[in-house]
Amino acid sequence: QLQLVESGGGLVQPGGSLRLSCAASGSTLGDYTIGWFRQAPGKEREGVSCIIRGGIWTNYADSVKGRFTISRDNAKNTVYLQMSSLKPEDTAIYYCAARRKVSLSIRASDYDYWGQGTQVTVTS
């Protein structure tokens, strides 16, 4: 059974950067498409980015294009989300999720396995 654990969240000032990590255990992360999602208080869960198994193809929500970069290191069983030029509206709990299907999707209902999330707070 695949298990996912996010890390790297924290408190950062507007314009700052953070790198989130999603580490897998129980299965080989390279067999899965991985997505990053976020949920702010009182809002629905929002797709942020995804990366297919081989790492060649990625997708981003319009709200983060040009600021966030998703990548994966299958040898380390880890996927990363590099976040730059952070804004207060990026504040949320960030989750990584996995699905076996090889296609780009940032729709939460398409994913089968979820981590517990890591808090990102952007404030001055």
Backbone as a printed PyTorch tensor [residue, N CA C, xyz], in Angstrom:
tensor([[[  0.8470,  -1.1960,   0.0000],
         [  0.0000,   0.0000,   0.0000],
         [  0.8850,   1.2500,   0.0000]],

        [[  0.6370,   2.1130,  -0.9670],
         [  1.4400,   3.3320,  -1.0770],
         [  1.0720,   4.2870,   0.0550]],

        [[  2.0930,   4.8530,   0.6860],
         [  1.8840,   5.8790,   1.6980],
         [  2.7170,   7.0970,   1.3210]],

        [[  2.1260,   8.2740,   1.5160],
         [  2.7690,   9.5230,   1.1270],
         [  2.9150,  10.4260,   2.3420]],

        [[  4.0600,  11.0800,   2.4320],
         [  4.3080,  12.0130,   3.5340],
         [  4.8830,  13.3030,   2.9630]],

        [[  4.1850,  14.4110,   3.2260],
         [  4.6520,  15.7180,   2.7800],
         [  5.5140,  16.3740,   3.8530]],

        [[  6.4380,  17.2000,   3.4070],
         [  7.2490,  17.9840,   4.3280],
         [  7.7100,  19.2540,   3.6190]],

        [[  8.2540,  20.1800,   4.3930],
         [  8.8140,  21.3870,   3.8060],
         [  7.9680,  22.6320,   3.9580]],

        [[  6.7720,  22.4790,   4.5020],
         [  5.9350,  23.6450,   4.7000],
         [  6.4830,  24.5550,   5.7960]],

        [[  5.8780,  25.7260,   5.9100],
         [  6.3150,  26.6430,   6.9460],
         [  5.7590,  28.0300,   6.7420]],

        [[  6.3530,  28.9580,   7.4510],
         [  5.9540,  30.3650,   7.4050],
         [  6.9700,  31.1240,   6.5560]],

        [[  6.4870,  31.8880,   5.5920],
         [  7.3790,  32.6140,   4.6940],
         [  6.7580,  33.9590,   4.3590]],

        [[  7.5950,  34.9400,   4.0820],
         [  7.1150,  36.2670,   3.7070],
         [  6.7340,  36.3020,   2.2260]],

        [[  5.8450,  37.1990,   1.8630],
         [  5.5140,  37.3550,   0.4350],
         [  6.7750,  37.5690,  -0.3920]],

        [[  6.8150,  36.9010,  -1.5340],
         [  7.9930,  36.9610,  -2.3840],
         [  9.0140,  35.8920,  -2.0910]],

        [[  8.8370,  35.1800,  -1.0050],
         [  9.7780,  34.1410,  -0.6160],
         [  9.5470,  32.8290,  -1.3350]],

        [[ 10.3540,  31.8370,  -0.9370],
         [ 10.3110,  30.5330,  -1.5800],
         [ 10.2650,  29.4100,  -0.5470]],

        [[  9.6980,  28.3020,  -0.9630],
         [  9.7040,  27.0690,  -0.1740],
         [  9.7810,  25.9010,  -1.1430]],

        [[ 10.3530,  24.7990,  -0.6790],
         [ 10.3150,  23.5800,  -1.4520],
         [  9.6290,  22.4950,  -0.6360]],

        [[  8.5410,  22.0030,  -1.1760],
         [  7.8230,  20.9140,  -0.5420],
         [  8.3230,  19.5860,  -1.0920]],

        [[  8.3070,  18.5770,  -0.2330],
         [  8.6900,  17.2280,  -0.6370],
         [  7.5420,  16.2720,  -0.3540]],

        [[  7.4180,  15.2910,  -1.2060],
         [  6.4320,  14.2280,  -1.0380],
         [  7.1950,  12.9120,  -1.1280]],

        [[  7.3640,  12.2660,   0.0110],
         [  8.1190,  11.0170,   0.0650],
         [  7.1670,   9.8360,   0.1360]],

        [[  7.5120,   8.7960,  -0.6000],
         [  6.6580,   7.6260,  -0.6730],
         [  7.2820,   6.4360,   0.0360]],

        [[  6.4220,   5.5820,   0.5540],
         [  6.8470,   4.3050,   1.0990],
         [  5.7930,   3.2720,   0.7820]],

        [[  6.1810,   2.0130,   0.8410],
         [  5.2370,   0.9420,   0.5980],
         [  5.0840,   0.5600,  -0.8550]],

        [[  5.5830,   1.4070,  -1.7410],
         [  5.4990,   1.1210,  -3.1600],
         [  6.4690,   2.0360,  -3.8880]],

        [[  6.6470,   1.7900,  -5.1600],
         [  7.5830,   2.5920,  -5.9510],
         [  6.8760,   3.8020,  -6.5200]],

        [[  7.3120,   4.9790,  -6.1250],
         [  6.6540,   6.2130,  -6.5530],
         [  6.7200,   6.3820,  -8.0650]],

        [[  7.7320,   5.8150,  -8.6780],
         [  7.8830,   5.9370, -10.1170],
         [  6.7710,   5.2880, -10.9130]],

        [[  5.9460,   4.4760, -10.2710],
         [  4.8270,   3.8290, -10.9490],
         [  3.5800,   4.6950, -11.0020]],

        [[  3.6560,   5.8990, -10.4200],
         [  2.4720,   6.7310, -10.2420],
         [  2.6230,   8.1250, -10.8440]],

        [[  1.4990,   8.6320, -11.2940],
         [  1.3930,  10.0700, -11.5490],
         [  1.1600,  10.7500, -10.1940]],

        [[  1.8620,  11.8480,  -9.9570],
         [  1.7670,  12.5400,  -8.6790],
         [  1.2160,  13.9410,  -8.8780]],

        [[  0.2930,  14.2990,  -8.0140],
         [ -0.2740,  15.6470,  -8.0460],
         [ -0.0650,  16.3610,  -6.7290]],

        [[  0.0030,  17.6710,  -6.8110],
         [  0.0020,  18.5200,  -5.6200],
         [ -1.3070,  19.2920,  -5.5990]],

        [[ -1.8960,  19.3660,  -4.4290],
         [ -3.1520,  20.0670,  -4.2270],
         [ -3.0200,  20.9590,  -3.0000]],

        [[ -3.9450,  21.8890,  -2.8750],
         [ -3.9430,  22.7330,  -1.6830],
         [ -5.3710,  23.0540,  -1.2880]],

        [[ -5.5260,  23.3210,  -0.0110],
         [ -6.8430,  23.6810,   0.5060],
         [ -6.6900,  24.7630,   1.5480]],

        [[ -7.2870,  25.9080,   1.2580],
         [ -7.3000,  27.0180,   2.1890],
         [ -8.5530,  26.9340,   3.0480]],

        [[ -8.5400,  27.5460,   4.2220],
         [ -9.7190,  27.4910,   5.1040],
         [-10.9700,  27.9960,   4.4010]],

        [[-12.0190,  27.2150,   4.4720],
         [-13.2850,  27.6170,   3.8830],
         [-13.3760,  27.4650,   2.3770]],

        [[-12.3370,  26.8920,   1.7750],
         [-12.3380,  26.7330,   0.3120],
         [-12.2160,  25.2600,  -0.0690]],

        [[-12.5920,  24.9690,  -1.2970],
         [-12.4570,  23.6100,  -1.7950],
         [-10.9960,  23.2910,  -2.1070]],

        [[-10.7000,  21.9860,  -2.1370],
         [ -9.3490,  21.5700,  -2.4920],
         [ -9.0850,  21.9140,  -3.9590]],

        [[ -7.9250,  22.4720,  -4.2070],
         [ -7.5780,  22.9960,  -5.5290],
         [ -6.3530,  22.2760,  -6.0730]],

        [[ -6.4200,  21.8620,  -7.3230],
         [ -5.2620,  21.2590,  -7.9590],
         [ -4.2140,  22.3020,  -8.2700]],

        [[ -2.9580,  21.9830,  -7.9700],
         [ -1.8570,  22.9160,  -8.1690],
         [ -0.9750,  22.4810,  -9.3440]],

        [[ -0.5650,  21.2130,  -9.3240],
         [  0.3520,  20.7350, -10.3470],
         [  0.3640,  19.2160, -10.3560]],

        [[  0.8410,  18.6330, -11.4530],
         [  1.0100,  17.1920, -11.4890],
         [  2.1620,  16.8390, -12.4220]],

        [[  2.6650,  15.6180, -12.2670],
         [  3.7880,  15.1470, -13.0620],
         [  3.5810,  13.6650, -13.3170]],

        [[  3.7470,  13.2450, -14.5660],
         [  3.5210,  11.8420, -14.8720],
         [  4.7180,  11.0100, -14.4400]],

        [[  4.5900,   9.7080, -14.5760],
         [  5.5700,   8.7800, -14.0270],
         [  6.9920,   9.0880, -14.4600]],

        [[  7.1940,   9.2940, -15.7470],
         [  8.5460,   9.5160, -16.2480],
         [  9.0780,  10.9050, -15.9810]],

        [[  8.1940,  11.8170, -15.6040],
         [  8.6230,  13.1680, -15.2760],
         [  8.7440,  14.1000, -16.4530]],

        [[  8.3970,  13.6150, -17.6580],
         [  8.5590,  14.4660, -18.8370],
         [  7.4450,  15.4930, -18.9280]],

        [[  6.2370,  15.0560, -18.6310],
         [  5.0880,  15.9280, -18.7820],
         [  4.6030,  16.4140, -17.4340]],

        [[  4.2950,  17.7140, -17.3880],
         [  3.7800,  18.3310, -16.1780],
         [  2.6060,  19.2350, -16.5220]],

        [[  1.8600,  19.6010, -15.5120],
         [  0.7280,  20.5000, -15.6920],
         [  0.6360,  21.3950, -14.4600]],

        [[  0.1620,  22.6310, -14.6700],
         [  0.0620,  23.5830, -13.5750],
         [ -1.2650,  24.3190, -13.6420]],

        [[ -1.7730,  24.6650, -12.4920],
         [ -2.9120,  25.5730, -12.4290],
         [ -2.4510,  26.9630, -12.8800]],

        [[ -3.3420,  27.7020, -13.4870],
         [ -2.9880,  29.0390, -13.9760],
         [ -2.4710,  29.9280, -12.8490]],

        [[ -2.9940,  29.7210, -11.6610],
         [ -2.6410,  30.5820, -10.5310],
         [ -1.1830,  30.4290, -10.0840]],

        [[ -0.5290,  29.3390, -10.5060],
         [  0.8490,  29.1070, -10.0600],
         [  1.8390,  29.0140, -11.2130]],

        [[  1.3730,  29.0710, -12.4350],
         [  2.2760,  28.9730, -13.5870],
         [  3.3380,  30.0570, -13.5270]],

        [[  4.5710,  29.6370, -13.7790],
         [  5.6840,  30.5710, -13.7560],
         [  6.2640,  30.7960, -12.3750]],

        [[  5.5720,  30.3220, -11.3570],
         [  6.0690,  30.4990,  -9.9740],
         [  6.4060,  29.1630,  -9.3070]],

        [[  5.6810,  28.1260,  -9.6390],
         [  5.8810,  26.8080,  -9.0250],
         [  6.4700,  25.8530, -10.0690]],

        [[  7.3140,  24.9510,  -9.5870],
         [  7.8930,  23.9260, -10.4520],
         [  7.8190,  22.5760,  -9.7650]],

        [[  7.2390,  21.6160, -10.4650],
         [  7.1500,  20.2580,  -9.9360],
         [  8.2600,  19.4220, -10.5620]],

        [[  8.8310,  18.5280,  -9.7670],
         [  9.8680,  17.6410, -10.2750],
         [  9.8330,  16.3540,  -9.4630]],

        [[ 10.5380,  15.3560,  -9.9640],
         [ 10.5550,  14.0850,  -9.2330],
         [ 11.9210,  13.4570,  -9.3280]],

        [[ 12.2740,  12.7260,  -8.2800],
         [ 13.4930,  11.9270,  -8.2440],
         [ 13.0510,  10.5220,  -7.8800]],

        [[ 12.8270,   9.7180,  -8.9000],
         [ 12.2970,   8.3720,  -8.6520],
         [ 13.2860,   7.5110,  -7.8700]],

        [[ 14.5590,   7.7920,  -8.0050],
         [ 15.5570,   7.0310,  -7.2490],
         [ 15.4160,   7.2760,  -5.7500]],

        [[ 14.9480,   8.4790,  -5.3910],
         [ 14.7380,   8.8190,  -3.9800],
         [ 13.2870,   8.6370,  -3.5690]],

        [[ 12.4610,   8.1740,  -4.5280],
         [ 11.0310,   7.9640,  -4.2240],
         [ 10.3780,   9.2400,  -3.7090]],

        [[ 10.7300,  10.3680,  -4.3160],
         [ 10.2770,  11.6660,  -3.8330],
         [  9.8910,  12.5820,  -4.9920]],

        [[  8.8350,  13.3380,  -4.7640],
         [  8.4180,  14.3780,  -5.6970],
         [  8.5120,  15.7150,  -4.9670]],

        [[  8.8980,  16.7520,  -5.7010],
         [  9.1000,  18.0630,  -5.1000],
         [  8.1720,  19.0980,  -5.7330]],

        [[  7.8730,  20.1220,  -4.9570],
         [  7.1780,  21.2920,  -5.4820],
         [  7.9750,  22.5100,  -5.0300]],

        [[  8.7000,  23.1020,  -5.9600],
         [  9.4470,  24.3270,  -5.6800],
         [  8.5140,  25.5060,  -5.8770]],

        [[  8.3340,  26.2920,  -4.8310],
         [  7.4040,  27.4110,  -4.8720],
         [  8.1930,  28.7100,  -4.6960]],

        [[  8.0460,  29.6110,  -5.6400],
         [  8.7590,  30.8840,  -5.5920],
         [  7.7470,  32.0230,  -5.7400]],

        [[  8.2110,  33.2220,  -5.4460],
         [  7.3570,  34.4170,  -5.5350],
         [  6.0240,  34.1760,  -4.8330]],

        [[  6.1040,  33.6530,  -3.6450],
         [  4.8910,  33.2770,  -2.9160],
         [  4.0570,  34.5000,  -2.5590]],

        [[  2.7530,  34.2880,  -2.5780],
         [  1.7770,  35.3330,  -2.2840],
         [  0.9250,  34.9090,  -1.0970]],

        [[  0.3230,  35.8520,  -0.4200],
         [ -0.5530,  35.4780,   0.7070],
         [ -1.6630,  34.5080,   0.2820]],

        [[ -2.1300,  34.6270,  -0.9400],
         [ -3.1950,  33.7330,  -1.4020],
         [ -2.7140,  32.3100,  -1.6560]],

        [[ -1.4130,  32.0640,  -1.5400],
         [ -0.8960,  30.7020,  -1.6250],
         [ -1.0030,  29.9800,  -0.2830]],

        [[ -1.3930,  30.6900,   0.7460],
         [ -1.5390,  30.0860,   2.0690],
         [ -2.5880,  28.9810,   2.0470]],

        [[ -2.1900,  27.7990,   2.4840],
         [ -3.0820,  26.6400,   2.4520],
         [ -2.3460,  25.4370,   3.0400]],

        [[ -3.0890,  24.3700,   3.2420],
         [ -2.4740,  23.0760,   3.4920],
         [ -2.2270,  22.4460,   2.1190]],

        [[ -1.0080,  21.9960,   1.9180],
         [ -0.6220,  21.3940,   0.6390],
         [ -0.5370,  19.8760,   0.7990]],

        [[ -1.1610,  19.2010,  -0.1480],
         [ -1.2070,  17.7480,  -0.1410],
         [ -0.5830,  17.1970,  -1.4260]],

        [[  0.0890,  16.0680,  -1.3070],
         [  0.4460,  15.3370,  -2.5170],
         [ -0.4510,  14.1020,  -2.6070]],

        [[ -0.6470,  13.6590,  -3.8350],
         [ -1.5290,  12.5300,  -4.0920],
         [ -0.9820,  11.7340,  -5.2630]],

        [[ -1.4240,  10.4870,  -5.3710],
         [ -0.9040,   9.6020,  -6.4090],
         [ -2.0230,   8.8530,  -7.1070]],

        [[ -1.7800,   8.5660,  -8.3870],
         [ -2.7000,   7.7460,  -9.1580],
         [ -1.8660,   6.9150, -10.1200]],

        [[ -2.3460,   5.7210, -10.4750],
         [ -1.5850,   4.8520, -11.3710],
         [ -1.7380,   5.2660, -12.8310]],

        [[ -2.8560,   5.8810, -13.1770],
         [ -3.0980,   6.2190, -14.5660],
         [ -2.0770,   7.2300, -15.0510]],

        [[ -1.5670,   7.0030, -16.2620],
         [ -0.5450,   7.8790, -16.8230],
         [ -1.2250,   8.9440, -17.6660]],

        [[ -1.6920,   9.9880, -17.0070],
         [ -2.2690,  11.1290, -17.7050],
         [ -2.2390,  12.3220, -16.7670]],

        [[ -2.1650,  13.4940, -17.3470],
         [ -2.0800,  14.7090, -16.5430],
         [ -3.4610,  15.0910, -16.0350]],

        [[ -3.5700,  15.2370, -14.7510],
         [ -4.8270,  15.6590, -14.1530],
         [ -4.5270,  16.3990, -12.8550]],

        [[ -5.2090,  17.5100, -12.6500],
         [ -5.1400,  18.1830, -11.3470],
         [ -6.5470,  18.2520, -10.7550]],

        [[ -7.2790,  17.1680, -10.9850],
         [ -8.6000,  17.0270, -10.3930],
         [ -8.4860,  16.0450,  -9.2330]],

        [[ -8.8620,  16.4930,  -8.0680],
         [ -8.6570,  15.7060,  -6.8550],
         [ -9.3330,  14.3420,  -6.9250]],

        [[-10.4910,  14.2750,  -7.5480],
         [-11.2480,  13.0260,  -7.5910],
         [-10.5610,  11.9520,  -8.4370]],

        [[ -9.5530,  12.3380,  -9.2000],
         [ -8.8270,  11.3730, -10.0280],
         [ -7.7370,  10.6390,  -9.2640]],

        [[ -7.4700,  11.0410,  -8.0230],
         [ -6.3430,  10.5010,  -7.2680],
         [ -6.8150,   9.5500,  -6.1740]],

        [[ -5.9950,   8.5140,  -5.9700],
         [ -6.3820,   7.4190,  -5.0810],
         [ -5.6800,   7.4360,  -3.7280]],

        [[ -4.4660,   7.9630,  -3.6830],
         [ -3.6770,   7.9360,  -2.4530],
         [ -3.3060,   9.3660,  -2.0810]],

        [[ -3.4040,   9.6600,  -0.7860],
         [ -3.1910,  11.0260,  -0.3050],
         [ -2.2890,  11.0450,   0.9190]],

        [[ -1.4780,  12.0930,   1.0090],
         [ -0.7330,  12.3480,   2.2180],
         [ -1.5650,  13.1410,   3.2080]],

        [[ -0.9550,  13.4470,   4.3540],
         [ -1.6520,  14.1540,   5.4210],
         [ -1.6000,  15.6710,   5.2610]],

        [[ -0.7010,  16.1510,   4.4420],
         [ -0.6290,  17.5840,   4.1930],
         [  0.4430,  18.2880,   5.0040]],

        [[  0.8650,  19.4390,   4.4770],
         [  1.8180,  20.2920,   5.1730],
         [  1.3590,  21.7400,   5.0180]],

        [[  1.4310,  22.4940,   6.1020],
         [  0.9050,  23.8570,   6.1090],
         [  1.9130,  24.8290,   5.5040]],

        [[  1.4230,  25.6610,   4.6040],
         [  2.2050,  26.7610,   4.0490],
         [  1.4800,  28.0570,   4.3780]],

        [[  2.1830,  28.9620,   5.0360],
         [  1.6050,  30.2520,   5.4080],
         [  2.4870,  31.3640,   4.8650]],

        [[  1.8760,  32.2240,   4.0580],
         [  2.6050,  33.3420,   3.4520],
         [  2.0530,  34.6280,   4.0510]],

        [[  2.8670,  35.2850,   4.8420],
         [  2.4140,  36.4870,   5.5190],
         [  3.6000,  37.3720,   5.8780]],

        [[  3.3410,  38.6660,   5.9240],
         [  4.3880,  39.5920,   6.3280],
         [  4.2880,  39.8780,   7.8240]]])
